[in-house]
Amino acid sequence: MLAEIISVGSELMLGQLVDTNSSYLAEKLSSLGIEVKRIIAVGDELEQLTEVLKESLGRAQIVILTGGLGPTPDDITREAIANVLGVPLVEHAEIASKLRERIAKYKGHIGASALKQALLPASAKPIPNPVGSAPGILAEHEGKLLIAMPGVPAEMESMFERHVKGELERRLGERKSAIAVRILRCVGLGESALTERVSDIAKRYANVSIGSLICGGEVWLRITVMANTREEAKKLLEDVERCVRERVGEYVFGIDDEALERIVGQLLKERCLTIAVAESCTGGLVTDTLTNIPGSSSYVKGSVVAYTEDVKRALLGVRAETLSTYGAVSEQCAVEMAEGVRKLLGTDIGASVTGIAGPTGGTPEKPVGTVFIAVADERGCICRCYTFGGDRRGIKERACKALLNLIRKRLLGIA
């Protein structure tokens, strides 16, 4: 079954508000086996919303709107629905009574215009609002289901969970299908290179898609499958994931909500190891990320943000000869930083990162984005060099994830 989501409000078109409702609804509908084909944002213009609503009803079996159900003149969702249904707006007696009680109770804070929220298309039913005053709207049009909910996220989410979800499940009945999603979180290879390796896999199946997303220095591969039952969807998802891992498994560090810093932390705790970090171009981001995990004090002993050569020499013991001969952005410097912070703080592992985050400071030999990362332990020290693209923040995030991943691989014995 296909669905479309329409978010209503000029504030969305002006960039004044981020549309979190659509992502919430898309996830919830997918979990019910309903495929979302389009998400549309529309301003507070009655003619335009009416036209968009007609178009959506022509394409999908379910259309869900959020926003535009308030008491002000620019709240035009109920009028657009009435236009599409070809019916007038009528006052719902019970809702109007409750609104009058609220107006009397909060005199001066709620105006008489709030009564607009009691107007519903004549053929529609109200959807109770558990945490607000504006009811939702449920209507049918030529066999299609139309649902409108408030734009306030707390009201919309409560309304969906308590009333709309059950209505959708009842109407789906035997037509209900199952959708399963698995996100493979990857680091160490770019988005285009990863997707090229797996691009043909989805073509083998009728109801499988593989998408990608760059997120905070990681690449997420999203596998989505659809089947008749949850068991069939689970098995299909396992088959597809196995195929994907055969192609890119070395770059996969976790699934779904498994954060890289949490995985590194778990490995350190399991092995009863401690770590210290020496950072230059990341300015403390690696340490901040590691310590975002509760209980990280059991394995993170401390860090040094050695942003200048003086600090690298004085605190980490980087040799002046190393800096003059190879520079602060070099393999030699990264190794000495990792070994130095390990010795300084007396940890099992020392990790370091040094590079050029830009936008200035690059040279033909070492362009902006050049980063060296190193990990030192009782077995010695390993170092890797990368050239990352993006802006200053993006380079710092990629450098952070690259170092965390090298720590992970070192702990697993694969680096």
N, C-alpha and C positions, 0 to 999 in steps of 0.2 A: 504494500500500500504506500502511495506517495503522498508527501506532505510538503507544504511551503509555509515559511514563517515570514510575517510582515511586521517590522518594527516601525511604530508611528511616532513622529515627533521631530519638529524642526531643529531641536537641540542636537539631534543625531547628525543632521545634515551640516550643521555648523561646526561640528567637532567639539561641542561643549560637553558632551556626555558619551561615554563608552558604552556600547551595546553589549552588556553581559547577558541580557535575557535570551538572545538568540542562541548563544553557545550553550546555555543551560538547557533550553528546550530541545536543541538538536541532539544533545547527549541523551536526554530522557526519552525522546521519540525513538532514537536508534536502539535503545535498550528494550523497547517494546516491539522491535521489528518493523518500525515505520521508517521508510527511507526519506530523508529530507533532500529534496532536489534543488530548492532555491531558498535563499535568505535575502529579503529585500528591505531596504530602509526607505521610508517615505516621509516627507514633510507634512506640516499641518495644512494641507490644501485638499478640500473636500472633493473637487473634481478629479484630481490626480489619484487620491486614495481609492475612490470609487472605481476608476479605470483599472488600477493595479489589482484590486480585489477581484474584479471580474476576470481578469487574465489568469490569476492564480487559481480560481475556481474552475477555469477551463482546462487547467493542466493537472491539478492534483485532487485527490479524494478528500484530503484534510487540509484546511487552511487555518492557521493560528495567528492572531494578531495580538500584539502587546502595545499598550500605550493609547492615549487619546480617549480615555473613559472618564476623565475628571469633570469638574464643574465649570471650567472656563470656556470662553468662546472658541478657543483654538483646539479644544478637545472634540474632534469631529469623527471619531471611529463609529459611534452608534449611528450617526447620520449616513455615513457611507454604507454601512451594512443595510440600513433601511432602504437606501437607494437601490442596492443590488437585489434585495429581496422583493422590491416593488411594493412595500407596505409602509404605513405611517408609523411614527413614533407615538407610543402611548404610555401614560404613567402607570407604573406598577404600584398598586395601592399599598402593599405590605412594605416595600422598600421606601416609598414616600413617607409612610408613617414613622419608620425608624429614623429616617433622615430628619424629620421634623423634631423628633425627640432629641437628636444630637444637636440640632441648631438651638433648641431651647436650653439645653444643658450647658453648651459652650457659647453662650450668647456673647457676641462681639468677636469671637474667634472663627466661627463658621457662619458664612453668609447664606442668604436665601438662595443664592445661585447653586448651592449644593444640591438642591432638588432636581437639577438637571440630570443627576446620576440615577434618578428613578425612571427616566425615560428609556424604554426598550422598543425595538422593532416589534410590531404587533404579533408576529408569528414566532418570536424568539422566547427562550426561557432564561431566567437569571441564574448565574452561578454565584453561590454565596462567597463573600469575601471574609475570611476568618480574621484578618488583621487590619482591615481598612473599611472605608465607606462605599467605594465604588464597586458594584457587582459586576461580574463578568457576564458575557453573553454567549449563549449556545443556540445555534440555529442550523437548519438544513436547507439546502438549495439544490434542487434537481439531483437528489441522491448524494450530494456532497455535504461534508460536515464543516461547519464554520464556528470557530471558537475565538472569543476576544477576552483578553485579561488585562488588568491594569499594568502600567509601565513600571511602577515601583517594584524593584526586584523582590523585596520581602513579601509583598502582597501577591505578586505573580507566582512565586515559588510555593507559597502556602496554598494558594488556590489550586495550583496544578496538583500538588501532592494529595490534597484532601478530596478533591472533586473531579478534576479533569482526567487524571491518570486512570481512575476507575472507570470513567465513562468511555475512554478510549479502549480499555481492555475489554469491556463488555461488547463494544461494537466490532472489535476485531474478531472475537469469537474464534472459529476454526480457521479463519483467514490469517490468524496471527502467525508470523514467521519469527525466526530467531536471528539476531545479529550478534556477532562476537568480534571484539576488537582487541588487538595486541599491539602495543608500541614497543619497538626495539630501539633502545637508546644507544647511540653510537658516538664514538669519538676517534679521531685519528685519520679520517678520510672525509673529503668534501662531499657536499650534497649531490652534486652532479655525478661524481665518480661512483658513489654508493647506488644511486638510482639506476645508473647504466648497468650495473652488475645484476640487478634484480628485475629489470624492466619487462622481461619476457615471461616471468613466472605467473603473473596475474592472468595473462592471456590463455593459460592452460585451463582456466576454470571459468564457469559461467557467472558466478556470483562472488567474485573476489576482486578487491582493489588494493593497491599498495601505493600509498602516498608518502610524502616526505615533508619535513618541517625543520627549519633551523631554529634552535632554541638555546640561547645562552652558551654558545660555544660547542653545542652538541648538534647532532643531526638525528632526528627521530624518524624512523620508518614505521608508518602506521598501516597495519594489515587489517582489513575489514572484510568479513565474510558473512554471507547470508544463507540460511538453510531453513528447512521446515521445522526442525526441533532444535532445542538447545544442545542435545547430544550430538546431532549431526553437525551443528555449527562448531562445537568444540573440537570434534575430530577433524573437520576441514581446516580449522585454524591451526591445529597442531601440524597437519601435513604441510600447509603453506609456510608456517614458521620454520619447519625443518629445512625446506628448500632454500629459504632466504638465508638461514644461518650457514648453510653449505657454501654460499657465495660470499658472505660478509661477516661470518662469525667472529673473526679475530678482532673486529672493530666494535662488536656489541659488548657493552659492559653491564647492561641491566635491562629490565622490562618495566613497562607501565610507570609506576611512581617511584621506582628505585633510583634514588639520587646517587651520583658518583661519590660524593663525599661521605654518604652513609655507608656505601659498600667499602670504601677505604677504611673508614672507622671500624667497621665490623671485622675486617681482616686484621687490623692492628690489635684490637681487643682479643680476638681469638688466639693470636700469637703472643700476647702479653708484651707487645713492643711499644716503644715511645718514639715520637718524631718531633723534630724542630725544623723550621722553615726559614730560609734566607731569601728575601724578596727585593728585587730592584724595580723593574718596570711595572710590576703588578701592584706595587704600593700597599701591600697588606691584603690583597683580595684573596689569595690562596689561604692564608690563615683565617680570615673572616669566614670563608666558605667551609673550611674544616671544622671550625668551632660553632657553626650553625647547628650542629647535631648535639642534642642533650647528652651529657656524660662524656663529652669529648676531652674534658680535663684529665681523664684517665690515660690518655695516650698523647695528647698535644702538650708538650712541656713549655713551648714558647716560640718566639720568632724574632727575627731582626729585619727591619725594613732598611736595607742598606742602599739608600738612593744615591749617595755620592761615593766617589772613589775613596775619600777620607774615611768614611764609615766602613767601607769594605776592607780597608787596610787595618784600621784600628780595632774593630770588633770581630771581624771574621778571619783576620790573618791572611787576606789576599796579598800576595807579594807585590811590591812596587814594580818589580821587573816584569811580572805578568801583565800588569796594567799598561806599562809603557810599551811593551813588545806586542801584545795581542789585543789590548783594549778591554774595557769593562764588559763589552758585549762580545764574548768569545767562549769557546769551549773550556779553555784553560781557567778563565775567571769563574765560570759556572761550577766547575769541579771544585775549585778551592773554596768557593762560597759554601757548597754543600758539606764538604769535609770540615770547614771551619765552624759552621753552626752546630754540626753534630758534636764536635769537640767542646765548643763553648758551653753548650747546654747539657752535655752528657747524655745524649739520647742514642737509641739503637739505630735510628735513621736520620739522616740529614738531607733536606731537599732544597733546591735553589732554582731561581729563575732570574734571568737578566736579558734585556732586549731593548728594542727601539719601538715604542708605542706610537710615536709620531704626534702630530703630522710632520714635524721637522726632525732633523737629526740623522736622516738616512744618508748613505753614500752609495756609489755604484757597487761596491763590494758587499756592503751591508745595508740594504734598503730598509725603509720603514716596514715594520712587521717581522724583522729578523729577531728570533728569540732562541736562547739556549736554556735548556732545562737539564738538571742533573739530580741524581739520587745516589747518596753514599750510604753504605752499610758495612758490616763486617767482611763482606765478600769483595769490597772495592767500590768503585764509583762508575756509573754509566751516565752518558750525556747524549742528548739529542738536540738537533738544530731544526728549526722550522722557519718558514716564511709565511706569515699569516696576512690575509687581506682584511679590509674593513677599516672602520674608524678607530680612534684611540681606545674607546671603551670595548669595541669588538675584539681588538687585538689582545687587550688585557684579559678578557673573558676566555678567549681561545687558549692563551698561554696558561691560564689557571687550570682549565680542564685538561690540557696536555700534560701538565705536571702531575695532577691528581691521577691521571690514567697511567702515567709511567710508574708512579708509586704502586698503584694496584697491580700492574704487571710484574713489578719487581717482587712484590709480596707473594704473588702466585708462582713465581719462578719461571716466568715466560719472557723476562727482559733482563 
